Amino acid sequence: MDTDAIKRAIDLTYERKYDEAEKIYKSLLAENPNDVILLSAVGLFYVSTRKYEDAVNYLKQACDIKETLGTVSALGFAQYENKNYEEASLTLERALTFGENADIYNKLILSLFEIRNFKKAKAYTEKMCELYPDNPKTIANKIKSLTQTGELIEAEKICVEYLKQNPNSGPMWHHLGLLKELMYCDDKSAIECYKLAGENGNAATDYNIAVCFQKMGKYKEAEDYYKNFLKLFPNNEEAITSLGMCYLSQKKFCEGYELFYKRSKGSLDKYTSNLWKPSETPDKDLVIICDQGFGDHIQFIRYLPFFDCKSVKVAAAKSLIKLFKLNYPNYEFIKYSEINPEIQAVRVADLAYFLNMDFNNIPFSEGYLNVEPANITNKKLKVGLCWEAGAAGIRGMINRTINVRCFEPILNMKDIQVYSFQYNDVLKGNERYPQMINLAKDFNDFYDTAKALKSMDIMITVDTSVAHLAGALGVKTLLLLPYAPDWRWFRGCPEKEGEDITSWYKSVKLIVQQDHISWEEPINIVKQILNSIISSHKGL
């Protein structure tokens, strides 16, 4: 093999003459298609040019011929950059069987964070701390690991101590900013930390500042910082989506959805290659894919009857199919694995956009799902409760979850019976408060949850799928929202001061946190409402 040619291709890559370098590599591959070193070099070339799919392809070929520390770790890095985090974590774990270095541990830990395997991420972080205790990436991963597992005080302590010795560390100022958000809901202090991070080379500064301004309700400032960030990273899906949600929270339907539509397809890539684009005329056959979380599936399925196509199939999560089939018997519901990738697809959260049905006239706000109530009888007021919320990111997860201990004033009320709807009880509320009747332990799917909800007198919940299900069923509900709620509750443009209704569900009353840390006031409001219901024997 012509090693001089490889050297020339590498030099051309450094000079950013990518087309010339690619021609050399393709010429060499034609003569030496099975050379491991060449395949690895080509794979790394495509990593450097950010063509990660091509990089993965060539590095896989190299590994099929001979696995080495270099080929396997390079493949793992390429899979990570291509956002194949599950594959990347498995590949990088395999790389560690050939040898160890800090970069492999770092990318492995980051991959595990992405797939939310925090337990394993923490284990590898501890191993990295043993092997590379002074590596800045080790310290950063330790802080992130502690943050993700809720050990925020320890994370802050390590971060502050590191900054005393290394005040010019951009990554550490970034972590401290995030901790200011999570621990104290102090967005002003977080912004100052993020600015220091930017001054010390952290590229994500403008994005994080934008998030803080958006949480503070300063939407114009947030828009400006999102736009500044997108000037540097015009294809960053997270920032594009966040700016879209900033517009949507203000009911700017067209501007918001134009960007929100560009959000990451996530795992949908493996199911379809034919997403309906806003500029296209729809085909006669269409598959609607339920994307994002369960709450989104429930919230946006209301738009299904407005599609007039020859054939409409709906791909939904298994846990929702029974409930949806019952309420939409004229539509065919399929599993994700049954999607024909050639049939035109639209994501369920985009239905309003494609139907051009803005937020001023949201359909079926009185409810659109129905089931027979479960046989749950009690002389006391039957109150459902859900206190934990899942989310894609830790900001949302922490903001939307309320420690179950905060509900003690309600749990100790004599004239009510509380029923737990908490399916994934991380905070162990059912164990700590046996006075609750745990219904969730018997839920097999959302049909079971719906039947139980229909038997409640009132539902109290944080912002999670149960809130949307209760609203879709027309169940009287008190929805506890953090001071910076999700876009769909339109806190950016309340119709009147102190607005407590939602355009999505007439049966749902919004109770928004005012103190950024305490939930005492919202729960006192809930208690007053319950007492009023008990004393009057009337509904809300």
Long-range contacts (C-beta under 8 A, 24 or more apart in sequence): 1-28, 1-31, 1-32, 1-35, 1-37, 1-38, 2-28, 6-38, 6-41, 9-41, 9-45, 10-41, 13-45, 13-48, 13-49, 18-49, 21-45, 34-65, 36-62, 36-65, 36-66, 36-68, 36-71, 39-65, 40-70, 40-71, 40-74, 43-74, 43-75, 43-78, 44-74, 46-78, 47-74, 47-77, 47-78, 47-81, 50-81, 52-78, 52-81, 52-82, 53-82, 55-81, 55-82, 56-82, 56-84, 67-94, 67-98, 68-98, 69-95, 69-98, 69-99, 72-98, 73-98, 73-101, 73-103, 73-104, 76-104, 76-107, 76-108, 76-111, 77-103, 77-107, 80-107, 80-110, 80-111, 83-114, 83-264, 85-111, 85-114, 85-115, 86-111, 86-115, 89-115, 89-117, 100-131, 102-128, 102-131, 102-132, 102-135, 102-137, 102-138, 105-131, 105-132, 105-138, 105-141, 106-137, 106-138, 106-141, 109-141, 109-145, 110-141, 113-144, 113-148, 118-145, 118-148, 118-149, 121-145, 121-148, 122-148, 122-149, 136-166, 136-169, 136-171, 139-172, 140-171, 140-172, 140-175, 143-172, 143-175, 144-175, 147-175, 147-178, 147-179, 147-182, 147-394, 148-394, 152-179, 152-182, 152-183, 153-183, 155-179, 156-183, 168-200, 169-200, 170-196, 170-197, 170-198, 170-199, 170-200, 170-201, 170-202, 171-197, 171-202, 173-197, 173-200, 173-202, 174-202, 174-204, 174-205, 174-208, 177-208, 178-208, 178-395, 181-212, 181-215, 181-395, 182-394, 182-395, 182-398, 184-516, 184-517, 185-483, 185-516, 185-517, 186-516, 187-212, 187-213, 187-215, 187-216, 188-212, 188-216, 203-232, 203-233, 204-229, 205-229, 206-232, 207-236, 207-238, 207-239, 207-242, 210-239, 210-242, 210-243, 210-246, 211-242, 211-395, 214-242, 214-246, 214-249, 214-484, 215-483, 215-484, 216-484, 217-484, 217-491, 217-492, 219-246, 219-249, 219-250, 219-492, 222-246, 223-247, 237-262, 237-263, 237-264, 238-264, 245-486, 245-487, 246-487, 246-492, 248-487, 248-488, 249-487, 249-488, 249-489, 249-490, 249-491, 249-492, 249-493, 250-490, 250-492, 250-493, 251-358, 251-359, 251-360, 251-490, 251-492, 251-493, 253-352, 253-353, 253-358, 253-359, 256-487, 257-350, 257-352, 257-353, 260-349, 260-350, 260-353, 261-350, 261-353, 265-291, 266-291, 268-345, 268-347, 271-315, 271-336, 271-337, 271-339, 271-341, 271-345, 272-339, 272-341, 272-343, 272-345, 273-341, 273-342, 274-341, 274-342, 274-343, 274-344, 274-345, 275-344, 275-345, 275-346, 275-347, 276-344, 276-345, 276-346, 276-354, 278-353, 278-354, 282-309, 282-344, 282-346, 282-354, 283-309, 283-343, 283-344, 284-309, 284-310, 284-311, 285-309, 285-310, 285-311, 285-343, 285-344, 286-311, 286-312, 286-313, 286-343, 286-344, 286-345, 286-346, 287-312, 287-313, 287-314, 287-315, 287-334, 287-339, 287-340, 287-343, 287-344, 287-345, 287-346, 288-312, 288-313, 288-314, 288-315, 288-345, 288-346, 288-347, 288-348, 288-351, 289-315, 289-336, 289-339, 289-345, 289-346, 289-347, 289-348, 290-314, 290-315, 290-316, 290-317, 290-320, 290-347, 290-348, 291-347, 291-348, 291-349, 292-347, 292-349, 293-390, 293-392, 293-465, 294-319, 294-320, 294-446, 294-465, 294-468, 295-463, 295-464, 295-465, 295-467, 295-468, 295-469, 296-348, 296-349, 296-468, 297-348, 298-369, 298-446, 298-465, 298-468, 298-469, 298-472, 299-349, 299-468, 299-472, 299-488, 299-504, 300-348, 300-349, 300-351, 300-352, 301-328, 301-348, 301-368, 301-472, 302-362, 302-363, 302-364, 302-368, 302-472, 303-348, 303-351, 303-352, 303-355, 303-357, 303-363, 304-328, 304-331, 304-351, 306-351, 306-355, 306-357, 306-363, 307-351, 307-355, 313-343, 314-348, 315-339, 318-445, 319-444, 319-445, 319-446, 320-445, 320-446, 321-445, 322-445, 322-446, 322-447, 323-369, 323-371, 323-445, 323-446, 323-447, 323-450, 326-371, 326-447, 327-368, 327-369, 327-370, 359-490, 359-503, 362-503, 362-504, 365-503, 365-504, 365-505, 365-506, 366-474, 366-506, 366-507, 367-471, 367-472, 367-473, 367-474, 367-505, 367-506, 367-507, 368-472, 369-450, 369-469, 369-472, 369-473, 370-454, 370-473, 371-447, 371-450, 371-451, 371-454, 371-473, 372-451, 372-454, 373-451, 373-454, 373-455, 374-448, 374-451, 374-452, 374-454, 374-455, 375-455, 376-419, 376-439, 376-452, 376-455, 376-456, 378-417, 380-415, 380-416, 380-417, 381-415, 381-416, 381-417, 381-457, 381-458, 381-530, 381-533, 381-534, 382-416, 382-417, 382-419, 382-455, 382-456, 382-457, 382-458, 383-410, 383-416, 383-417, 383-418, 383-419, 383-456, 383-457, 383-458, 383-459, 383-460, 383-530, 384-418, 384-419, 384-420, 384-421, 384-439, 384-452, 384-453, 384-456, 384-458, 384-459, 384-460, 384-461, 384-466, 384-470, 385-410, 385-418, 385-419, 385-420, 385-421, 385-422, 385-436, 385-459, 385-460, 385-461, 386-420, 386-421, 386-422, 386-459, 386-460, 386-461, 386-462, 386-464, 386-466, 386-467, 387-422, 387-427, 387-429, 387-461, 387-462, 388-422, 388-424, 388-425, 388-426, 388-427, 388-429, 388-462, 388-464, 389-462, 389-463, 389-464, 390-424, 390-464, 396-486, 399-482, 399-483, 399-484, 400-462, 400-463, 400-464, 400-482, 400-486, 401-427, 401-462, 402-462, 402-480, 402-519, 403-427, 403-519, 404-428, 404-429, 404-432, 404-433, 405-432, 406-519, 406-520, 406-523, 407-460, 407-523, 408-433, 409-523, 409-524, 409-527, 410-460, 410-523, 410-526, 410-527, 410-530, 411-435, 411-436, 413-527, 413-530, 413-531, 415-534, 416-530, 416-534, 419-452, 419-456, 421-449, 421-452, 421-453, 421-459, 421-461, 421-466, 423-449, 457-533, 458-530, 458-533, 458-540, 460-526, 463-489, 467-508, 468-504, 468-505, 470-505, 470-507, 470-508, 471-502, 471-504, 471-505, 471-507, 471-508, 472-505, 474-505, 474-506, 474-507, 475-507, 476-507, 476-509, 476-539, 476-540, 477-505, 477-507, 477-508, 477-509, 478-508, 478-509, 478-511, 478-526, 478-529, 479-508, 479-509, 479-510, 479-511, 480-511, 480-513, 480-519, 480-522, 480-523, 480-526, 481-510, 481-511, 481-512, 481-513, 482-512, 482-513, 483-512, 483-513, 483-514, 483-515, 483-516, 485-512, 509-540
